[in-house]
């Protein structure tokens, strides 16, 4: 009898394999949403999920979505984890379309997420004899952007946030140029419709990640890229005809499952938040004025670790620093910095070197343009 009861209990217990399958099923994430072009939902498009940066750069997807319940609707089941999400497809005329989700890499947790994609024309990069680097034009709805900032990152960066390796403003026709060493790079442009060049993207701000990424720079060759944008979380602005919006009554429920309300697009190295108070970080505050003593609003103040360098050198502007903030209406600023010596500069835009007509200045309280942050003290 004892043997019979023991055997019965064993038969009732799940096998190790079955238990693992149940656990795996509990960790599955369902991702869904609509795939839009400017002409409305896109039927012939799919979302690809990449489990790592290397997989994204090599186009080795861990999963590809299947069509959902309506035109342009997609469904994608993935194990919980962090992914790069990209949408590809074609419009009704066979034109290739592309979208890189602005929150990449996205961390997906059970049970589900609602992530729509706004697809734009996918255009390959071109090369020509000329200056060595990357040039091109930034467009929204086929019109040049007259304001905004464009940044270049090493392809292996992975986050593609903040000021990057280099950042510059767009000219009056949305054009840009970066002088770069041979290698692979990622180009990202952003446009803040409320003004300013850096900081978190909010609703209707434009995010621009071309399908040509990563682009390759070759010796004595110019790589030419067209960069197309979409507005963050503003489908009505993106569509040529707002009547094509299929979201309907389920939209409030879907937004609760979406990452789009999170203010994360521009977080990371080089944000202009000034930093939160942390252990081992000490305040440095001040004011930016012009030669007549007038406060300068919306200036980017950046602190570059001086290390053992005796004097400020212009090449420092090519380096990445997480220590940046922006001046208020009275020209005031504050940074939280680890103890040490920093070269301090203020300017209108980010990039290689100041351009003609740009407001630019260095800290003049020291011959080396450096300021020292001391533990336990507020430096002004």
C-alpha positions as CSV (number, residue, x, y, z in Angstrom):
1,X,0.0,0.0,0.0
2,X,2.8,2.4,0.9
3,X,4.5,1.7,-2.5
4,X,1.2,2.4,-4.2
5,X,0.6,5.7,-2.5
6,X,4.2,6.8,-3.2
7,X,3.9,5.9,-6.9
8,X,0.6,7.8,-7.0
9,X,2.2,10.9,-5.6
10,X,5.1,10.7,-8.0
11,X,2.6,10.5,-10.9
12,X,0.8,13.6,-9.7
13,X,4.0,15.7,-9.4
14,X,5.1,17.5,-12.6
15,X,8.4,16.5,-14.2
16,X,11.4,18.8,-14.1
17,X,11.0,19.6,-17.8
18,X,7.3,20.4,-17.3
19,X,8.1,22.7,-14.4
20,X,10.7,24.5,-16.5
21,X,8.1,24.9,-19.3
22,X,5.6,26.4,-16.9
23,X,8.2,28.8,-15.5
24,X,9.2,29.8,-19.0
25,X,5.6,30.4,-20.0
26,X,5.1,32.6,-17.0
27,X,8.1,34.7,-18.1
28,X,6.8,35.2,-21.7
29,X,6.1,38.8,-22.7
30,X,3.5,39.7,-25.4
31,X,4.3,42.8,-27.3
32,X,1.8,44.3,-29.7
33,X,0.9,47.6,-31.4
34,X,0.3,49.2,-34.7
35,X,2.8,49.8,-37.5
36,X,2.1,53.2,-39.1
37,X,3.5,55.1,-42.1
38,X,2.3,58.6,-42.9
39,X,-0.4,57.0,-45.1
40,X,-1.8,54.9,-42.2
41,X,-1.4,51.3,-40.9
42,X,1.2,49.3,-42.8
43,X,0.1,45.7,-43.7
44,X,3.4,44.4,-45.0
45,X,5.7,45.2,-42.1
46,X,7.0,43.3,-39.0
47,X,8.9,44.0,-35.8
48,X,12.2,42.4,-35.2
49,X,13.6,41.9,-31.7
50,X,17.3,41.6,-31.1
51,X,18.6,40.2,-27.8
52,X,21.9,42.1,-27.9
53,X,23.6,45.0,-29.6
54,X,25.8,42.6,-31.5
55,X,22.7,40.8,-32.8
56,X,21.2,44.1,-33.9
57,X,24.3,45.2,-35.7
58,X,24.6,41.8,-37.4
59,X,20.8,41.6,-38.1
60,X,20.3,38.4,-36.2
61,X,16.7,38.7,-34.7
62,X,15.6,36.6,-31.7
63,X,12.0,37.0,-32.8
64,X,9.9,38.4,-35.6
65,X,6.3,39.5,-35.1
66,X,3.2,38.0,-36.8
67,X,0.2,39.9,-38.1
68,X,-2.5,40.8,-35.5
69,X,-6.2,41.3,-35.6
70,X,-6.3,44.3,-38.0
71,X,-4.3,45.8,-40.8
72,X,-1.0,47.1,-39.4
73,X,-1.5,45.3,-36.0
74,X,1.4,43.1,-34.9
75,X,1.9,40.5,-32.2
76,X,5.3,39.4,-30.8
77,X,6.0,36.8,-28.0
78,X,9.4,37.0,-26.4
79,X,11.1,35.7,-23.2
80,X,11.3,38.5,-20.6
81,X,14.5,40.5,-21.1
82,X,16.1,43.5,-22.8
83,X,15.8,43.9,-26.6
84,X,16.5,46.3,-29.5
85,X,13.2,46.6,-31.4
86,X,13.1,47.6,-35.1
87,X,10.3,47.6,-37.6
88,X,10.8,47.0,-41.3
89,X,8.4,46.7,-44.2
90,X,7.1,48.3,-47.4
91,X,4.4,50.8,-48.3
92,X,1.7,50.2,-50.9
93,X,4.1,51.3,-53.6
94,X,6.9,48.9,-52.5
95,X,8.9,51.7,-50.9
96,X,11.0,50.3,-48.0
97,X,10.1,51.5,-44.6
98,X,12.0,51.5,-41.3
99,X,11.5,52.4,-37.6
100,X,13.9,52.2,-34.7
101,X,12.2,52.4,-31.3
102,X,13.4,55.5,-29.5
103,X,13.5,53.8,-26.1
104,X,16.0,51.0,-27.3
105,X,17.2,49.0,-25.6
106,X,13.7,48.2,-24.2
107,X,13.4,46.0,-21.1
108,X,10.3,43.8,-21.4
109,X,8.6,42.3,-18.4
110,X,5.5,40.1,-18.2
111,X,2.7,40.0,-19.1
112,X,2.5,42.5,-22.1
113,X,3.4,45.8,-23.6
114,X,1.8,48.1,-26.2
115,X,4.5,49.6,-28.5
116,X,3.4,51.3,-31.7
117,X,6.0,52.1,-34.4
118,X,6.1,55.1,-36.8
119,X,7.8,54.0,-40.0
120,X,9.6,56.4,-42.4
121,X,11.4,55.9,-45.8
122,X,14.4,53.6,-45.5
123,X,17.2,55.0,-47.7
124,X,20.7,53.6,-47.9
125,X,23.8,55.7,-47.3
126,X,25.8,56.9,-50.4
127,X,29.5,57.6,-50.7
128,X,31.4,60.1,-52.7
129,X,34.9,61.4,-53.0
130,X,35.4,64.4,-50.8
131,X,35.8,65.2,-47.1
132,X,36.3,62.2,-44.8
133,X,33.2,61.9,-42.6
134,X,29.4,61.9,-42.6
135,X,27.1,64.5,-44.1
136,X,23.5,64.7,-44.9
137,X,20.1,66.3,-44.3
138,X,17.5,65.9,-41.6
139,X,13.8,65.8,-42.8
140,X,10.4,65.6,-41.2
141,X,7.6,64.9,-43.7
142,X,10.0,65.6,-46.5
143,X,10.7,69.1,-45.2
144,X,14.1,70.1,-43.8
145,X,14.4,70.7,-40.1
146,X,15.7,74.3,-39.4
147,X,16.3,73.6,-35.7
148,X,17.5,70.6,-33.8
149,X,20.7,68.7,-32.8
150,X,22.4,65.8,-34.5
151,X,24.8,63.5,-32.7
152,X,27.2,60.8,-33.8
153,X,28.1,57.7,-31.7
154,X,30.5,54.8,-32.1
155,X,28.4,51.9,-33.4
156,X,29.3,49.9,-30.3
157,X,27.9,52.6,-27.9
158,X,24.6,50.8,-27.8
159,X,22.6,53.5,-25.9
160,X,22.9,56.3,-28.5
161,X,21.8,58.9,-26.0
162,X,23.3,62.2,-24.8
163,X,25.8,64.3,-26.7
164,X,27.6,61.2,-28.1
165,X,31.1,61.4,-29.6
166,X,30.2,64.7,-31.4
167,X,27.0,66.8,-31.5
168,X,26.1,69.8,-33.7
169,X,23.2,71.9,-34.6
170,X,21.5,71.7,-38.0
171,X,21.8,74.6,-40.4
172,X,18.9,76.5,-42.0
173,X,18.4,73.7,-44.5
174,X,18.7,70.8,-42.0
175,X,22.2,69.9,-43.2
176,X,25.1,68.6,-41.1
177,X,28.6,67.3,-41.4
178,X,31.0,65.4,-39.1
179,X,34.7,65.1,-39.7
180,X,35.4,61.5,-38.5
181,X,38.1,58.8,-38.5
182,X,37.4,55.7,-40.5
183,X,35.0,53.3,-38.7
184,X,31.4,52.5,-38.0
185,X,29.1,55.1,-36.5
186,X,25.4,55.7,-35.6
187,X,23.8,59.0,-36.4
188,X,20.8,60.2,-34.4
189,X,19.0,63.6,-34.7
190,X,16.5,65.1,-32.2
191,X,14.2,68.2,-32.5
192,X,12.7,69.9,-29.4
193,X,9.6,71.8,-30.5
194,X,9.5,73.7,-27.3
195,X,13.0,75.1,-27.9
196,X,16.4,74.0,-26.7
197,X,18.7,71.4,-28.2
198,X,19.1,68.8,-25.4
199,X,17.2,67.1,-22.7
200,X,14.4,64.5,-22.6
201,X,12.1,64.2,-25.6
202,X,8.5,64.9,-24.8
203,X,5.3,64.5,-26.7
204,X,5.5,65.7,-30.3
205,X,9.3,66.2,-30.2
206,X,11.0,64.5,-33.1
207,X,13.3,61.5,-33.0
208,X,15.4,60.6,-36.1
209,X,17.3,57.3,-36.5
210,X,18.0,56.5,-40.2
211,X,17.8,53.0,-41.6
212,X,21.3,53.5,-42.9
213,X,22.7,53.1,-39.4
214,X,25.3,52.0,-38.6
215,X,27.1,54.0,-41.3
216,X,30.7,53.3,-42.4
217,X,33.3,56.0,-42.8
218,X,36.1,55.2,-45.2
219,X,39.4,57.0,-45.8
220,X,39.0,60.1,-48.0
221,X,35.4,59.3,-48.7
222,X,32.2,61.2,-47.7
223,X,29.3,59.1,-46.5
224,X,26.0,60.9,-47.3
225,X,22.8,60.0,-45.2
226,X,19.2,61.2,-45.3
227,X,17.8,61.3,-41.8
228,X,14.0,61.1,-41.5
229,X,12.1,61.8,-38.3
230,X,8.9,60.9,-36.5
231,X,7.2,62.6,-33.6
232,X,7.2,61.0,-30.2
233,X,3.7,59.8,-29.2
234,X,1.8,62.0,-31.6
235,X,0.2,59.9,-34.3
236,X,-2.2,62.7,-35.3
237,X,0.8,64.9,-36.3
238,X,2.5,62.0,-38.1
239,X,-0.4,60.9,-40.3
240,X,-1.1,62.8,-43.5
241,X,-4.8,62.1,-42.9
242,X,-5.7,61.9,-39.2
243,X,-8.9,60.0,-40.1
244,X,-6.7,57.0,-40.7
245,X,-6.0,56.7,-37.0
246,X,-7.4,53.2,-35.9
247,X,-6.9,53.4,-32.2
248,X,-10.5,54.0,-31.1
249,X,-11.9,53.3,-27.7
250,X,-9.2,50.9,-26.5
251,X,-6.5,53.6,-26.6
252,X,-6.6,54.5,-22.8
253,X,-6.1,50.8,-21.9
254,X,-3.3,50.4,-24.4
255,X,-1.5,53.5,-23.1
256,X,-1.3,52.0,-19.7
257,X,0.7,49.1,-21.2
258,X,3.0,51.5,-23.2
259,X,6.4,52.9,-22.5
260,X,5.6,56.0,-24.4
261,X,4.5,58.0,-21.3
262,X,7.9,57.4,-19.7
263,X,10.4,60.3,-20.0
264,X,13.4,58.1,-20.9
265,X,14.3,58.9,-24.5
266,X,17.2,61.1,-23.7
267,X,18.4,59.8,-20.4
268,X,22.0,58.7,-20.1
269,X,25.4,60.3,-20.5
270,X,25.3,63.9,-21.3
271,X,21.7,64.8,-20.2
272,X,21.1,68.3,-19.1
273,X,19.5,67.5,-15.8
274,X,22.5,68.6,-13.8
275,X,22.5,65.4,-11.9
276,X,20.7,64.2,-8.7
277,X,22.4,64.3,-5.3
278,X,24.4,61.2,-4.8
279,X,27.0,60.1,-2.3
280,X,30.4,61.6,-3.2
281,X,29.0,64.4,-5.5
282,X,29.3,68.0,-4.4
283,X,27.5,71.2,-5.8
284,X,29.1,73.6,-8.1
285,X,26.9,76.6,-9.0
286,X,27.3,79.9,-10.8
287,X,26.1,82.3,-13.4
288,X,26.8,82.8,-17.1
289,X,26.9,86.4,-18.3
290,X,28.1,88.2,-21.4
291,X,30.8,90.8,-21.6
292,X,28.4,93.5,-20.4
293,X,27.3,91.4,-17.4
294,X,23.9,90.4,-18.8
295,X,22.6,86.9,-17.8
296,X,22.7,84.3,-20.6
297,X,19.7,82.0,-20.7
298,X,19.7,78.4,-22.2
299,X,23.4,78.1,-22.3
300,X,24.9,74.6,-22.0
301,X,27.4,74.5,-19.2
302,X,29.8,71.5,-19.3
303,X,32.5,70.4,-16.9
304,X,35.3,68.3,-18.3
305,X,37.6,66.4,-15.8
306,X,41.0,68.1,-16.0
307,X,43.0,65.2,-14.6
308,X,46.7,66.1,-14.8
309,X,46.3,68.4,-17.7
310,X,47.7,71.9,-16.8
311,X,45.6,73.9,-19.3
312,X,42.3,73.6,-21.2
313,X,42.7,72.2,-24.7
314,X,40.1,72.5,-27.5
315,X,40.2,68.7,-28.1
316,X,38.3,68.3,-24.8
317,X,35.2,69.4,-26.6
318,X,35.3,66.2,-28.6
319,X,35.2,64.1,-25.4
320,X,32.0,62.8,-23.7
321,X,31.2,64.2,-20.3
322,X,28.1,63.4,-18.2
323,X,28.5,66.7,-16.4
324,X,26.3,69.1,-18.2
325,X,23.4,71.4,-17.4
326,X,21.6,74.4,-18.8
327,X,21.2,77.9,-17.5
328,X,17.9,79.4,-16.4
329,X,16.4,82.8,-17.3
330,X,18.9,84.5,-14.9
331,X,21.8,82.6,-16.4
332,X,22.2,80.5,-13.3
333,X,23.3,76.8,-13.2
334,X,24.2,74.1,-10.8
335,X,26.2,70.8,-11.3
336,X,26.8,68.0,-8.8
337,X,30.3,66.7,-9.3
338,X,32.7,64.2,-7.7
339,X,35.6,65.9,-6.0
340,X,38.4,67.0,-8.4
341,X,39.4,69.6,-10.9
342,X,37.3,70.4,-14.0
343,X,37.6,72.6,-17.1
344,X,34.4,74.6,-17.2
345,X,32.9,76.1,-20.4
346,X,29.5,77.4,-21.6
347,X,28.2,77.6,-25.1
348,X,25.1,77.6,-27.2
349,X,25.6,74.3,-29.0
350,X,27.5,71.0,-28.6
351,X,30.1,69.8,-31.1
352,X,33.7,70.2,-32.0
353,X,34.7,73.8,-31.8
354,X,32.8,77.1,-31.5
355,X,31.5,78.5,-34.7
356,X,31.4,82.2,-35.8
357,X,28.6,84.1,-34.1
358,X,28.1,81.5,-31.3
359,X,28.0,82.6,-27.7
360,X,30.9,80.8,-26.0
361,X,33.0,81.2,-22.9
362,X,35.4,79.6,-20.5
363,X,35.7,80.0,-16.7
364,X,38.0,82.9,-16.2
365,X,38.6,82.7,-12.5
366,X,41.7,80.6,-13.1
367,X,44.4,80.8,-15.6
368,X,43.9,77.2,-16.7
369,X,40.1,77.7,-16.9
370,X,39.7,75.0,-14.2
371,X,37.7,75.0,-11.0
372,X,38.3,72.6,-8.1
373,X,35.4,70.8,-6.4
374,X,36.0,70.2,-2.7
375,X,34.3,67.5,-0.6
376,X,31.7,68.9,1.8
377,X,31.8,72.4,0.3
378,X,29.6,74.3,-2.2
379,X,31.7,75.9,-4.9
380,X,30.3,79.0,-6.5
